[in-house]
Amino acid sequence: MSVKVFIVAGPSGVGKNHIIREVLEKFSSLTILPTYTTRPAREDDKESKSRICVEEKDFLEMIRRGELLEWSQYCEFYYGKKKSDFDDAFAKRKKVITDIDVQGLHLYKDHFGSGLISIFVTYEDLKFLSDRIRKNRPDTSEEDIQNRLERAKVEMLEKEKYDYCIVNIEGKPEIAVKKVIEIVEKYM
């Protein structure tokens, strides 16, 4: 089976979305799928179309109907990917690149098998996480920052399960972008 899906995972604030945006500019045969979430919409969600914000009752109904390939709850909000979005992309002869929750890898492996390449993006040092959150989301509470740090520590333990692990060096995101582009090129 040829590769159909590239997933990019890693802790909150590690730069997954930036990397994916840069990779998408390089490959016209790739598409990104939206994440459905109960989190309130942010300004950048409207521009990127990478998040579709829905009411919690609607999200729970998608779960009940079995519409989601994977879903998780993070910081009080639900996040997930619809199976039909993958099918639509494949029908258009597109390959998919998307971010996922770190713990969702086994679901993607079960569903796509050898048609999946998994990339884990990690921090050079966890101390940069709180700085990035404060810079990118200044309205984030200290409690939320501490929760994200604790979760990031747990998520970092999952990196060995991925096909590739890329370090996003603070202040030099172009290095991580270049490495992910090289991985994608290898399987296109």
C-alpha positions as CSV (number, residue, x, y, z in Angstrom):
1,M,0.0,0.0,0.0
2,S,1.3,3.4,-0.8
3,V,1.4,6.1,1.8
4,K,-1.9,8.0,2.1
5,V,-1.6,9.8,5.4
6,F,1.2,11.7,7.2
7,I,0.4,12.5,10.8
8,V,2.2,15.1,12.8
9,A,1.9,14.8,16.6
10,G,3.6,16.3,19.6
11,P,2.9,18.3,22.7
12,S,0.9,21.5,22.7
13,G,2.7,24.5,21.4
14,V,5.5,22.6,19.7
15,G,4.9,24.1,16.3
16,K,2.9,21.3,14.5
17,N,0.6,23.7,12.8
18,H,3.4,25.9,11.5
19,I,5.2,22.9,10.2
20,I,2.1,21.5,8.4
21,R,1.4,24.9,6.8
22,E,4.9,25.1,5.4
23,V,4.8,21.5,4.1
24,L,1.4,22.2,2.4
25,E,3.0,25.0,0.5
26,K,5.5,22.6,-1.0
27,F,3.2,19.8,-2.0
28,S,0.0,20.4,-4.1
29,S,-1.0,16.7,-3.8
30,L,-1.3,17.1,0.0
31,T,-4.3,18.4,1.9
32,I,-5.0,19.0,5.5
33,L,-8.2,17.8,7.2
34,P,-10.0,19.9,9.8
35,T,-10.1,19.0,13.4
36,Y,-13.6,19.2,14.9
37,T,-13.5,20.8,18.3
38,T,-15.7,22.1,21.1
39,R,-13.1,24.8,21.9
40,P,-14.2,28.4,21.2
41,A,-13.1,29.7,17.8
42,R,-9.9,31.7,17.6
43,E,-9.1,34.3,14.9
44,D,-6.5,32.0,13.3
45,D,-9.0,29.2,13.0
46,K,-11.1,31.2,10.6
47,E,-8.2,31.9,8.3
48,S,-6.6,28.4,8.4
49,K,-9.8,26.3,8.2
50,S,-7.9,23.7,10.2
51,R,-10.4,23.8,13.0
52,I,-14.2,23.5,12.9
53,C,-15.8,24.6,16.1
54,V,-19.0,22.8,17.1
55,E,-21.2,22.6,20.1
56,E,-20.4,19.9,22.6
57,K,-23.8,18.2,22.0
58,D,-23.0,18.0,18.3
59,F,-19.6,16.6,18.9
60,L,-21.0,13.9,21.3
61,E,-23.5,13.0,18.6
62,M,-20.7,12.5,16.1
63,I,-19.0,10.1,18.5
64,R,-22.3,8.3,19.1
65,R,-22.9,7.9,15.3
66,G,-19.3,6.6,14.9
67,E,-18.3,9.4,12.5
68,L,-14.9,10.1,14.0
69,L,-11.8,8.1,13.3
70,E,-10.3,9.4,16.5
71,W,-11.2,11.8,19.2
72,S,-9.9,13.0,22.6
73,Q,-10.6,15.4,25.3
74,Y,-7.9,18.0,26.2
75,C,-8.2,20.9,28.6
76,E,-12.0,20.6,28.9
77,F,-12.6,20.5,25.1
78,Y,-13.1,17.7,22.6
79,Y,-11.1,17.3,19.4
80,G,-11.5,14.7,16.6
81,K,-11.2,13.9,12.9
82,K,-14.1,12.7,10.7
83,K,-13.7,9.5,8.7
84,S,-15.6,11.0,5.8
85,D,-13.1,13.8,5.5
86,F,-10.4,11.2,4.8
87,D,-12.6,9.4,2.3
88,D,-13.3,12.7,0.5
89,A,-9.6,13.5,0.3
90,F,-8.7,10.1,-1.1
91,A,-11.6,10.3,-3.7
92,K,-9.9,13.5,-4.9
93,R,-6.6,11.6,-5.2
94,K,-5.1,13.7,-2.4
95,K,-2.8,12.5,0.4
96,V,-3.4,13.8,3.8
97,I,-1.2,15.6,6.3
98,T,-2.7,16.3,9.7
99,D,-2.0,16.8,13.3
100,I,-3.4,14.3,15.9
101,D,-3.5,13.8,19.6
102,V,-0.3,11.9,20.7
103,Q,-2.3,9.1,22.2
104,G,-4.3,8.5,18.9
105,L,-1.5,6.9,17.0
106,H,-2.7,3.3,17.5
107,L,-6.1,4.2,15.9
108,Y,-4.4,5.6,12.8
109,K,-2.0,2.6,12.6
110,D,-5.0,0.2,12.8
111,H,-7.0,2.1,10.2
112,F,-4.3,2.9,7.7
113,G,-1.6,0.3,8.3
114,S,1.4,0.7,6.0
115,G,-0.4,3.7,4.3
116,L,0.6,5.8,7.3
117,I,3.8,7.7,8.2
118,S,3.9,9.1,11.7
119,I,6.1,12.1,12.7
120,F,6.5,13.2,16.3
121,V,7.7,16.8,16.9
122,T,9.4,17.5,20.2
123,Y,10.8,20.4,22.0
124,E,14.5,21.1,22.3
125,D,13.7,21.6,26.0
126,L,10.3,21.7,27.8
127,K,11.2,25.0,29.4
128,F,10.2,26.6,26.0
129,L,6.6,25.4,26.2
130,S,5.4,27.9,28.9
131,D,7.1,30.7,27.1
132,R,5.5,29.8,23.7
133,I,2.0,29.5,25.3
134,R,2.4,32.9,27.0
135,K,3.6,34.5,23.8
136,N,1.0,32.9,21.4
137,R,-2.0,32.7,23.8
138,P,-1.5,35.5,26.4
139,D,-5.0,34.9,27.8
140,T,-4.0,31.4,29.0
141,S,-4.2,31.0,32.7
142,E,-1.2,29.8,34.8
143,E,-3.2,26.8,35.8
144,D,-3.7,25.9,32.1
145,I,0.0,26.4,31.4
146,Q,0.9,24.0,34.2
147,N,-1.6,21.4,33.0
148,R,-0.2,21.6,29.5
149,L,3.4,21.2,30.9
150,E,2.3,18.1,32.9
151,R,0.6,16.6,29.8
152,A,3.6,17.4,27.6
153,K,5.8,15.4,30.0
154,V,3.5,12.4,29.5
155,E,3.2,12.9,25.8
156,M,6.9,13.0,25.3
157,L,7.0,9.3,26.5
158,E,5.1,8.4,23.3
159,K,7.7,9.6,20.8
160,E,9.4,6.2,20.5
161,K,6.2,4.8,18.9
162,Y,6.4,7.1,15.9
163,D,8.3,6.5,12.6
164,Y,10.2,9.7,12.9
165,C,11.1,12.1,15.8
166,I,12.0,15.7,14.9
167,V,13.3,18.3,17.3
168,N,11.8,21.8,16.7
169,I,14.8,24.0,17.8
170,E,13.7,27.2,19.5
171,G,14.0,30.1,17.1
172,K,14.9,27.9,14.2
173,P,11.6,26.3,13.0
174,E,12.9,26.1,9.4
175,I,15.2,23.2,10.4
176,A,12.2,21.1,11.6
177,V,10.2,22.2,8.5
178,K,13.0,21.1,6.2
179,K,13.3,17.7,7.9
180,V,9.5,17.0,7.7
181,I,9.6,18.1,4.0
182,E,12.4,15.5,3.4
183,I,10.3,12.8,5.1
184,V,7.2,13.6,3.0
185,E,9.3,13.8,-0.3
186,K,10.6,10.3,0.5
187,Y,7.1,8.9,0.4
188,M,5.4,11.0,-2.3
